[in-house]
Amino acid sequence: MLLLYNFYMKKYFKHKLENLINVSKIVTIHDFEFDKNFKSAGESHDFWELVYAEKESLLCTADGVDIPLEQGEVLFHKPNEFHTLSANGKSAPNVFILSFVCKSDAIRFFENKKFRLDSNLARFIYFILEEGKKTFDIPYSDPNLKKMKLLSPSTLGGEQLIKNYLELFLINLLRAQTETKDGNTTFLPRKELSSKPVNDVIHVLENELYSTLTIEDICTKTAYGRAYLFRVFQEKTGKTIMDYYLRLKIERAKQLLRENELSVKEIAETLAFNEPNYFTKTFKRVTGLTPTAYKKRCLGLNL
């Protein structure tokens, strides 16, 4: 019996899995909301850094070379490269910055490169940020952050998911830049319901931030029924349409506050809040700060 068992066991081969890209350490995770005149003093360090322009454009430098970074683009700074970051002086940007340690040979592909991210790649940025906020105590827009403290308790498996999401992002970006259309198409297969109705609604909301909308207006503009839109939108986003609309308005308000050209009252009027008090209450509900406190904190940032 033992001989028979050994015979069958020998037929199995345990394949050692190779790692193309191995991220060994996370240094910092930043979700910045800068004012329009922000400019860093510059730095260099012995680990990698990626900069993603979530909203508006930036001007980066790498070893003295100017590199414009448009909204939706990501830039990689290699270890020991002196780099700076500044807003464009016209609009207040949202910026995601992640620094990490990776010694894999494949990571060298990203030296001195920037890329435009499609939605499939950009989602990994948000996955990392979401897990980062559940795993570490990340101070709001703190450029001087040198060490992230683990939350106590932190979310289960958060550190591993951050590592995995970052490696998936890097591998998928590498594939997108190097493989032909006939390359491997079986990696991470996904079957998703069409998101066209949701995209149509968001498009309408984004184009009407300076006015007011009703559900009836949205149904008319998108040609979808009220009940259908309610159900599909909440399934996809986890929010009601009007709550999503308010949050879009508040995001725009945050940007206008950082640009420091309009008063709180003027911003409320610009975004079609009939009452300044209602704007202030909504802003605080979403951000945890009054508009005045938010503006003061953002304009006080300095590297």
C-alpha positions in Angstrom: 0.0 0.0 0.0 2.8 2.4 0.9 4.6 1.6 -2.4 1.4 2.4 -4.3 1.0 5.7 -2.5 4.7 6.7 -3.3 4.1 5.7 -6.9 1.2 8.1 -7.3 2.9 10.9 -5.3 5.8 10.9 -7.7 3.5 11.9 -10.6 2.9 15.4 -9.0 5.3 18.2 -9.6 5.2 21.2 -7.4 5.9 24.2 -9.6 7.8 27.1 -7.8 6.1 30.3 -8.7 8.3 33.1 -9.9 7.7 36.7 -9.0 8.1 39.2 -11.9 7.7 42.2 -9.5 8.0 41.9 -5.8 7.2 44.9 -3.6 9.0 44.3 -0.3 8.1 47.5 1.6 5.6 50.4 1.6 7.1 53.7 2.7 4.3 56.3 2.4 0.8 56.6 1.0 -0.4 60.2 0.3 -3.7 61.6 -0.9 -3.0 65.2 -1.4 -5.3 68.2 -2.0 -3.0 71.1 -2.8 -3.8 74.7 -3.4 -3.1 76.2 -6.9 0.2 77.7 -5.8 1.7 74.7 -4.0 5.3 74.0 -4.6 7.5 71.4 -2.9 11.1 72.0 -1.9 12.2 68.7 -3.5 13.7 65.5 -2.2 15.6 62.3 -3.1 15.5 58.9 -1.4 16.6 55.4 -2.0 13.2 54.0 -2.9 10.6 54.3 -5.8 7.9 56.9 -5.9 4.9 57.1 -8.2 2.9 60.3 -8.6 -0.7 60.2 -10.0 -2.5 63.4 -11.1 -6.0 62.6 -10.1 -7.4 66.0 -10.8 -5.8 68.9 -12.8 -2.3 69.1 -14.1 1.1 69.3 -12.3 4.6 70.2 -13.1 7.2 67.7 -11.8 10.9 67.7 -12.2 13.3 64.8 -12.2 17.0 65.5 -11.8 16.4 69.0 -13.1 14.2 68.0 -16.1 10.7 69.5 -16.2 8.0 66.9 -16.7 4.4 68.2 -17.2 1.9 65.7 -15.7 -1.7 65.9 -17.0 -4.8 64.7 -15.2 -5.0 60.9 -15.4 -1.2 60.4 -15.9 1.2 58.7 -13.6 5.0 59.4 -13.3 7.7 57.2 -11.7 10.7 58.6 -9.8 13.5 56.0 -9.5 15.6 55.7 -6.3 18.0 58.6 -5.6 16.5 60.8 -8.2 16.0 64.4 -7.0 12.4 65.5 -7.7 10.0 68.3 -7.1 6.3 68.8 -7.5 4.2 72.0 -8.1 0.7 73.0 -9.0 0.2 75.0 -12.2 -0.8 78.3 -10.5 -4.3 78.2 -12.1 -6.2 75.2 -10.5 -5.9 73.2 -7.3 -4.8 69.6 -7.9 -5.6 66.3 -6.3 -2.5 64.1 -6.2 -1.9 60.5 -5.1 1.7 59.7 -4.2 2.9 56.3 -3.2 6.5 55.3 -2.3 7.8 51.8 -2.0 10.8 49.5 -2.1 11.2 47.1 -5.0 14.4 45.4 -6.0 13.1 43.3 -8.9 14.8 43.7 -12.3 11.5 44.3 -14.1 10.8 47.5 -12.1 13.6 49.2 -14.0 11.2 49.4 -17.0 9.5 52.3 -15.2 12.6 54.5 -14.9 12.0 58.0 -16.3 8.6 57.1 -17.6 5.1 58.5 -17.4 1.8 56.9 -18.6 -1.8 57.7 -19.0 -4.0 55.3 -17.1 -7.2 53.9 -18.4 -10.0 53.2 -15.9 -9.0 49.5 -15.5 -5.5 50.6 -14.3 -6.6 53.6 -12.3 -8.9 51.5 -10.2 -5.8 49.9 -8.6 -4.7 53.3 -7.3 -8.0 53.7 -5.5 -7.9 50.1 -4.1 -4.4 50.9 -2.6 -5.6 54.2 -1.2 -8.7 52.6 0.3 -6.7 49.8 2.0 -4.1 52.2 3.1 -6.6 54.3 5.0 -8.0 51.2 6.7 -4.5 49.9 7.6 -2.5 53.0 8.5 -3.1 56.2 10.3 -2.4 58.6 7.4 -2.5 62.3 8.3 -4.4 64.6 6.0 -2.2 65.9 3.2 1.0 65.8 5.3 4.0 66.3 3.0 6.3 65.7 5.9 5.1 62.2 6.7 8.1 59.9 7.1 6.6 56.9 8.9 3.1 55.6 8.7 1.7 54.1 12.0 -0.4 51.0 11.9 -4.0 51.4 13.0 -4.9 49.5 16.1 -6.8 47.4 15.3 -6.1 47.5 11.5 -8.2 45.9 8.9 -7.6 42.1 8.4 -5.0 41.5 5.7 -4.6 45.2 4.8 -0.9 45.2 4.4 -0.9 42.2 2.1 -3.7 43.7 0.0 -1.7 46.9 -0.4 1.3 44.9 -1.6 -0.9 42.7 -3.9 -2.8 45.6 -5.4 0.5 47.5 -6.1 2.1 44.5 -7.7 -1.0 43.9 -9.8 -1.0 47.5 -10.9 2.7 47.4 -11.9 2.4 44.1 -13.8 -0.8 45.2 -15.6 0.8 48.5 -16.6 3.9 46.7 -17.8 1.7 44.3 -19.9 -0.2 47.2 -21.3 3.0 48.8 -22.5 4.8 45.8 -23.8 2.3 43.1 -25.0 0.6 43.0 -28.3 -3.1 42.6 -28.8 -2.4 38.8 -29.3 -0.7 38.5 -25.9 -2.2 36.8 -22.9 -5.8 37.7 -22.5 -6.8 35.3 -19.7 -5.2 37.3 -16.8 -7.9 38.4 -14.3 -10.9 37.6 -16.4 -13.9 39.9 -15.5 -17.6 39.6 -16.4 -19.3 42.9 -15.4 -22.7 44.3 -16.1 -22.8 47.2 -18.5 -22.1 50.5 -16.6 -23.5 52.7 -19.4 -26.5 53.9 -17.5 -24.4 54.9 -14.5 -21.8 56.6 -16.7 -24.6 58.5 -18.5 -25.9 59.8 -15.2 -22.5 60.8 -13.9 -21.8 62.6 -17.1 -25.0 64.6 -16.6 -24.2 65.4 -13.0 -20.6 66.5 -13.8 -21.9 68.9 -16.4 -24.5 70.4 -14.1 -22.4 71.2 -11.0 -23.2 74.9 -11.3 -27.0 74.5 -11.5 -29.7 72.4 -9.8 -31.0 69.1 -11.0 -34.0 67.0 -10.1 -34.4 63.2 -10.6 -36.9 64.1 -13.3 -34.3 66.2 -15.1 -31.8 63.4 -15.0 -34.3 60.8 -16.3 -35.2 63.2 -19.2 -31.5 63.8 -20.1 -30.6 60.1 -19.9 -33.8 58.6 -21.3 -33.9 56.0 -18.5 -36.8 55.3 -16.1 -36.7 56.6 -12.5 -37.0 53.2 -10.8 -34.4 51.6 -13.1 -31.9 54.4 -12.5 -32.4 54.4 -8.8 -31.7 50.6 -8.6 -28.8 50.4 -11.1 -27.0 53.5 -9.8 -27.1 52.5 -6.1 -26.0 48.9 -7.0 -23.0 50.2 -8.9 -21.9 53.2 -6.7 -23.3 52.4 -3.2 -24.9 55.9 -3.2 -28.2 57.5 -4.2 -28.0 59.8 -7.3 -28.6 63.0 -5.3 -26.1 62.1 -2.6 -23.5 61.4 -5.4 -24.5 64.8 -7.0 -23.9 66.6 -3.7 -20.6 65.0 -3.2 -19.5 66.0 -6.7 -20.4 69.6 -5.8 -18.4 69.4 -2.6 -15.4 68.0 -4.4 -15.6 71.0 -6.8 -16.1 73.3 -3.8 -12.9 71.9 -2.2 -11.0 72.7 -5.4 -12.4 76.3 -5.6 -11.5 76.9 -1.9 -7.9 75.8 -2.6 -7.7 78.1 -5.6 -8.5 80.9 -3.2 -10.2 83.3 -5.6 -13.8 83.1 -4.3 -15.3 83.6 -0.9 -17.3 80.8 0.8 -20.5 82.6 0.0 -19.5 83.1 -3.7 -18.6 79.4 -4.0 -22.0 78.4 -2.5 -23.7 80.6 -5.0 -21.6 79.3 -7.9 -22.5 75.7 -7.1 -26.2 76.7 -6.8 -26.6 76.2 -3.1 -29.6 78.4 -2.3 -28.5 79.0 1.3 -24.9 79.5 2.5 -25.8 77.7 5.7 -26.9 74.7 3.8 -23.7 74.6 1.9 -21.6 74.9 5.1 -23.6 72.0 6.7 -23.3 69.8 3.7 -19.6 70.5 3.3 -19.0 69.6 7.0 -21.1 66.5 6.7 -19.0 65.3 3.8 -15.5 66.4 4.8 -15.7 66.8 8.6 -14.6 70.4 8.3 -16.4 73.7 7.7 -15.4 75.4 4.3 -13.4 78.1 6.2 -11.5 75.5 8.3 -10.8 73.4 5.2 -9.5 76.4 3.3 -7.3 77.5 6.2 -5.8 74.0 6.5 -5.1 73.6 2.8 -3.5 77.0 2.3 -1.3 76.4 5.3 0.4 73.4 3.7 4.1 73.9 2.9 7.0 71.6 2.2 
